[in-house]
Each structure stands twice: as C-alpha cells, then as structure tokens.
Amino acid sequence: MTKFIKTFRIDRKKWLRGKLDFYNNNVLWCDKRQAGCCLGHVIHQTMKCSWDDLKGGGSPEDFYKKPSLLTQYNESSNYIYLENNSLAQSAMLINDDVMCSDEDREKDLKDLFNSHGYNLEFYN
C-alpha cells in the first residue's frame, strides 16, 4: 500500500487555475506554460514522478493505475473501471472556476483537502 504524505505544497508560479479558454484547459501539467493544476501538484508529490510524466493528463484517472487518494474503482455494467473520487472531482471544480478569486480558490481548496485529512500549503 502506498503511504501518502499529509501536506501538499503548491507553487503559485507553477499553478494553473481558472482563466480557462477554448484551447488551454487546465491539465495535470502543461509543458507550454510550465505549470499544472492543483491535482498535478498533488500527484507529482505523492507519486514522486517528474512533471514530464504528467504532461497531457487531464485528471487523476488518466494517470493512476489503481485506487489512490484521488481515484477509486467503480463497478458498473459488469466491469470495474477507475474514476476520480469526490475529492478529485471537487478540487477540479474549484481549481477551474473562472469566476473565483485566487484568494477564495486557495481557501476553498484548503478547506476541501482538510475535510479529507490533508493539508495544502501555497507558496511563491
């Protein structure tokens, strides 16, 4: 079983959030912008992988191969598949909300992760 760290750090200089447009959706890691969404930062830290490993992934279910703090198995139509869990789904909604200020976004993400037993720290 993978042991997860309890505190995740998000570098604001490498953090994609809000401000989506038609061509540039927030992803786990965007090489062009040299930044990733909040979940990209969490995966980078829990899996100890490089940023390049996360390129192009849109959500944790694109990256993880088994259940994790951001994914779960779901049984449906006689087969089991991996999907994002409620923490990941909620974090994506908060992270990508174009109407939310960065101050409110940080508070909401901290509150969300805290309610699941994790801490978020923002720096830079």
Buried (B, 14 or more C-beta within 10 A) or exposed (E): EEEBEEEBBBEEEBBBBBEEEEEEEBBBBBEEEEBBBBBBBBBBBBBEEEBEBBBEBBBBBBBBEEEBBBBBEEEEEEEEEBBBBEBBEBBBEBBBBEEBEEEEBBBBBBEBBEEEEBEBEBEE
